[in-house]
Amino acid sequence: MASLNSAQEKSPRVAIIGGGYAGMSAAVSLIDAGIKDLTVYEAGPVLGGRARRIPGGNSDDDNGQHLFLGAYTELLKLMVNVGCDPEQLFYRSPLRLLFQGLATPQNKKIKQVFSLRANPFLPAPFNLISGILLSSGVSISDRGHTLLALNRLKRRSYLCTSGQTVSNLLNELDIQGALRSYFWESLCLAALNTHPNIACAQTFLNILQDIAEGPRQASDVLIPKVDLSRLFPEPAARYIQDRGAEVLSACAIKTLEPAGQLLRVVGSRHQRLYHHVILAVPPRAASVLLSGWGESMNDLGHQLHSLPHEKIATLTLDYFNRSMRLPFPMMGIANSSIEWIFDRGYLLQANKGSDSWNRAALQRKFSRFTCVISAPHEDTPLEKQALTRAAHACVQALCGTPLTGTLAEPDSSRLVVEKFATLSCRPNSARPHALTPDKRLILAGDYLQSRYPSTLETAVRSGLEAAALTLKHI
């Protein structure tokens, strides 16, 4: 077992358990603050946590498609800090919502049912207002109700009744029609990954306020051109390793416990003593590690284990030697089990710095589409074959091939269902704080107390807070 000598005792030794967005954000912050004796533990073979690359097959898929907003300021700053260029790694567009209705045997025409695009030249909130005024597929009355609702929310400082759901809020504001379905409720699902019937209205309004009242770029949609591990966690790991930190992947932590004035971390490869530990793993994994800590952690462990979660299903289709493109890299589907479809082939080819399998893909025709089902109900069937048929029908329709055409089936497909993808963002949910009963142990993760939902930006901010609290106690 590694022990601390007198010289090491004067220099704080810090462990970060979890190499996701929260853990790597904390690591970068601590390194920049001068902490030299730092170790990051990641149980999996790839950094990223619940937003990571899954190696294998013909491609490196992510374990789920993530959408980013220009309002994700802390993540964007950290990316620049570790040497990344967000403008190269993201496809950036003003907020744009396009929903297509698929062709049917009775009606073979493909119909655009809704379109909204924020004006890229106007400051907020006029960029969004003009987008609503010029949106298609909605009545003049619906547009007027939405603009009046935004004005009412602004006068109320984007505050609502405690315990209110998004659906209750929309009823109160008299929001109906296509704008309710394709703007308000779609934004809720995309940002909170929780169905409007149970989603927290106040958290939704916090996001809406940032989009409507922040800088014009805050409402921009950012779609990654690279996999989620390469987007930030891996560059962050290189950054801290260059400055003396240690990053251990495929090293699961079995035990975390007090050892006198220090904390003992027992991993699958070794065990070490630390002055401070940041626990940046999902809440259920954190509750397991706290179970042997003692009575002082029992309440926190039970709270972590009981947090409700939402799942996300992501289906990836690959078409080799075929070049097909969507009208826009992200499209909504109005009458399908597939809610969103992303043109990953276009995004990968737009990334000139791509490597691995993606570099080879640049040298030939290929098409890849990622299809997302957000917050599916428990009884929603997520059978791969049926979803693949539905997704293939979407590709046929959106890429201009008639429903009765001869577009061959995809060459490969992969379905990933993350059962605990994000925290269920419900009213009055008791989200824990970063501080624990033992000041040597700090929590980090997207599930912690925040004005934002469970997103990667929330994870990054929690990592920065965990680092600040650790430095305060050193």
N, C-alpha and C positions, 0 to 999 in steps of 0.2 A: 504493500500500500504506500502511495506517495505521501510523504509528510512534509511539513513546512519547517525550514530552519529559521534561525533568528533573523537573517537578512530578508527572507521571504515574508516573514510575519510583518515586517515594516512596509512591504509593498503589497497592496491589496490584490488578492487573487480572486477573480470573478469567473463564474461559469454561467453560460447561457444554454439552457436546455430547450432545443427547438431551433431549427434552421430555416424557418419560414420568414415571411415578410416582417413579422413583429420581432423575432429573434435577431435577424440580420440588421434591422434598423437600430436596435439597441446596441448591437456590437459595433456598428460604425460610429454611433454617438459616443460610446465609451472609449474607443480607440482615439477619436478626435479629442477627447477630454484628457488624454494622457495615460489611460489604463493600459499597461503593457502585458500584464500576466492575465490573459483572457483566453478562455476556451469555449468554443461553440460545439455542442453535441447535436447531431441530427440522426434520428433512428433510421430513416430511409436512406437509400443510396443516392438520392438526388435532393438538392436543396429546394426549398419552396413551400414545404408544409402542405396545406390544402390548396395551394396554387402552384403546381409543379409540373414538370415534364414527366411523361411516362415513356421510357425507352421501350423499343421493341417493334417488330414487324418492319414495314417499309417506311415508317416515319416516326418522328418523335411528337406524339400528341400530348396535349395537356390533360389533366384530370378534370377539366371543366373550362368552358369558355368564360372569360371575364371581360367586362366592359368597364372602361375608365372614363372619368370626366375631367375637364380642364380644372375643375375645382379641387382636384386631388393634389394640392400644392406641396404637401410635405413629401409625398412620394417622388414627385417630379424634382424637387430640390435635392433629395438624397441621391437620385439617379445621376444628376449632374455631379454631385460631390464625389461619387465613386468612379467617375470617368465615362459615364454613359451620355449619349445624346438623345433625349426623348423625341426630338423631331425626326430622328432617323429610325427609332425603334417603334414609333406609333404611327398609325394612319390617323390624322387629325382632320375633323370636319366640324363645321357648325352643327348644332343640334339638328338632326334630321331623322324624322320618323316616316318610313314608307311601309305601308301595309298593302299586300297584294291578295286578291281573292283568286283561288285556284280555279282552273277550268273543271267542269263536270261533264259527264256524258250528255246531260241535257243542255248545257251551255258551255261550248268549247272555247268561248272567248275568255281571255285572262283579263281580269278587271282590277285596276288600281282602286282600292276602296278608301284609302286615306293617304294624304301627304302633307307633311309640315316641315318647313326648313327655316331655321332662325336666320335672320339677315346678318351676313358676316361683316357688314360695313357700319352697322348702327351700334351705339353703346347700349348696355343693359339699362333698363328692361325693354327698350324699344326694339331690340333685335328679336326678342321673343314675341312681343306684341305684334310686330309686323308679320312674323311667321304664322301666328294664329289667324290674323286677318286674311292672309293669303292662302291659308290651308285649303285643300280640296277634299271633297267627299263629305263635307259637313254643311249644315244649314247656316244661314246668316244669324238665326236666332241662337243656335248653339255657340257660335263664335262670340256673340254678345254676352251670353251668360258666363262664358269662361273669362272674358275680359273683366266683367263686373266682379266675378269671384276673385280674380287676382287683385283687383283694387281693394276689395273688402279685406282680403288677407293682409295686404300691405298696411292698411289702416290699423289692423289688429296686431301689427308687428309679427305676423306669421305665428300667432299663438292660437291654441284651440282648447276646448274643454278637456280636462284631465280624463284619461281613460277612453278617449274617443278613437274609433277606428277610421280608416281612410274612407270606407264606404259610408259610414255615418256622416263624415265631414262633407262628402260630395252630395249627399242627400240634403244636408243643411244648406249648402250653397246652391242647390237646385241645378246641379250639373247633370245633364242627360245626353243621350245621343252618341254620335260617333266620337266626339271629342272626349267624352267620359271614357269610352272604351279604349281609344287609340292614343290619347295623350295622357290623361290623368292616371288611369289604371295601368297602362303600359309603363309609365314612368315609375309607378309604385312597384310593380313587379321587377323592373330592371334594377332599381336602386336598392330596394329592401329585400328582394327575393322572398316576399311574403304576400299571400293573397290579400287584396284590399279588404275583404270581409273581416280579417283578423289583424291587419297591419296597423301599427301605431301611427295615428294621424300626426302627432307632434314631430316624430322623427321624419316623416315624409315632408312636413312643412319646413323642417330645417334644411333638407336638401333643396326643396323648391326655392327657398329664400336665397341660398347660395347661387342657384342658377339664374334667378330673376334679378337679384339685387347686387350680385358680385360683378367683377370685371367681365367684359364681353366674352373673354376666353373661358370663363368658368363653366359656361354651358356647352362647350365643345365636347364632342364625342371622340374618345381616343381608343382605337382598336390596336392591340399589339400585333406587330409584324413578326415577332419572334416568340418562342415558347416562354412560358411564365417563369421558369427557372433562369433562363438566359436574360430575361428582362431586367431583373434586379438582384435576386439572391446570389447568383454566381459571381457577377461583378463585385458585389459587396464582399463576398468571401475572399476574392483575390486582393481587394483593397486592404482588408484587415490582416491578411496573411503577409502581405508585403511590409506591414508595420509590426510584425512580431506575434500576432495572435495565432491560435491554433484552431482549425476547423476539422472536426472528426465526423465524417458521414458514416452511415451504416453502423452506428454505435448507439444502440438503445440503452436508455437509463433504466436500471432495474430498481434502484433504491435511492431515495433522497431523505436524509435524516440529520438531526443535530448531532454534533460530536464535540461536546464541550463548547468552547467559544467559536468553533468552526462548523461548517456543514460538510457532511460526507456525501459525495456523489459516486455511486457505484454503477459503472457501465458494463456493457457486454465485453469490453476489452480490458478495462482497468478500473481502479477507483482512486479518487483524489479528494483532498480536503480543500475547501474554499472559504473565503471570508464572506462572500455574498453570492447569491444565486438568483438569476432571473429565469422564471419558469414560463417559457413561451411555447407551450404546447396546447392542443385543443382541451376544452374544459374537462371532458371525461378522462382523458389521459392525465391531466393535472390532478384530478380527484384521486386517482389510483396512487400517484406518487405521494400524495399527502396522507394517505390512509395509515401509514406507519409512523407518522410524525408525532402523534400524541393527541390527547383530548383537546388541546387548544385549537387544532385545525379541523376538528370533526364537523363543525357547522359549515365552515367554508367548503370542505370536501363534499358535503351533502348538497350544498347550493350549486356547486359546479356540476355535479352529476345530474342534477334535476333540470338544468337549463334546457328549454325546448329548442329543437333545431329544425331546419328545412333542408330538403335534399334537392339536388340539381342533377338532371340527366343530360348528358352530352353525347351526341352521336356524330361520328366523323365518317364521311364518305370520300373515298379516293377513286378518281377516274384517270387511269394512265393513258397517255398518248391521245388525250382529248382535251381541247382547250375551250372551256366554257366559262362565261363570266356573268355575274349578277349585274343588274343595273346600278346597284350601290352595294358596297361591301357588307352592309347589314340590312336585312330585309325582315319585316314582320309578315307572318302568314295569318290571314283572317279566318280561314275555315279548315284548319288542319290541327292534328295533335302536335305538330311542330310549331312552336311559337316564333322562334327566331332562327334565321339561317345566315351564316357568315361565309363570305367568299375567302377562305383561307389561302387558296391557290393564288389569287391576286395579291393578297397581302404578303405572302412568302416571296413571290417574285418581285414585289416592290422593294423588298429588303435586300439591297445589294451586298450587305455584309453577312448574309446567311451562310451557315456552314452545315456540316454533317450531311444527312440525306437531302436536306433542303438545297444544298449547293448543286448536287447532282440533278435535282428536279428542275433547276433553272435551265439546264441544258436540253430539256425536252418538253414536249407538251404535257401538261398534267393539270388536273383540276381537283381541288379539295374543298369540301363544304363541311362546316361544322354546324350542327343543328342543336338547338337548346330547348329543353322543357323546364321552365323555372317553377320551383315550389309545387311540384305535382302532388295531388292529394294521395293519401295513403292507399286508396283503392284504385288509383290510376294505373292501368297496366303498362309496364315498361318492358315489353317483350321486344327483343332486338329485331326479329324478322319483320314484325308489323311496323315498327318505327322506321326500319330501313325502307320498306315499301312506301310509307308516307313521305319520307324525306326524298326518296328518288322521284316521286311525283312532283314535289316542290321544285326540284332541280329541273325536271322536264319543263314545267310551266314557266319558271322564271327565266330560263335560258332560251326561251323562244321555241322550244320543241312542242308541237301539239301533243295533247294527252294520248292520242292514238298513234303517236310517232314511234320510231324504232330506236330510241336511245337505249343502248345496252345498260344492263345493271352495273352498279359500281364494281370495280375490281377488288376493293376491300372495304370493310367497315369496322368500326369499333364503337361499342357502347360503354360509357363509363357512368355509373350512378354513384354519386357521393351522398351517402345517407345523412351525414352530418356536415354538409357543405357550409352552411352559415347558421348563425343564431336566428331563430324565429323572432322577428321584430314586432313584438306585441305590446299593447298598452300596459303601462305599469309593471313591466317585467323587471324583476329584481336582478339587474346586472351587477356583478361584483365589482369592487374597486381593486386597484393595483396593489394596494397595501395589504399585507397579511398580518396575523397576530405576531409574527416574528419579523422584525424589521430587516433581518438579513435576507429574507426571501421576498421577492417582488414578482407579481404576475404581469404578463404581457399577452395580449391577444385581442382579436377583433370583437370578442364577446364581452369585454369589460365596459364599465360605465362610460357612456359617451353620448353626445348629442347626435351622433351619426349611426347609421345601421352597421351591420356586420359586413364591412367591405375591406379591401386591401389598404385603402387609405386609413381606415380606422385601425387596422393592424399596425401600420407604420407609426401612426401617432401614439399608439399604446407602447410601442417599443421605445420611442423617444422619451415618453413619460417614465417608463421603467428605468431607463438609463439615468434620467435626472434624479429620480428617487434614490437609486443606488448610490450615485455620487454624493447625494445629500447625507447619506448615512455613513459613507466612508470617512 
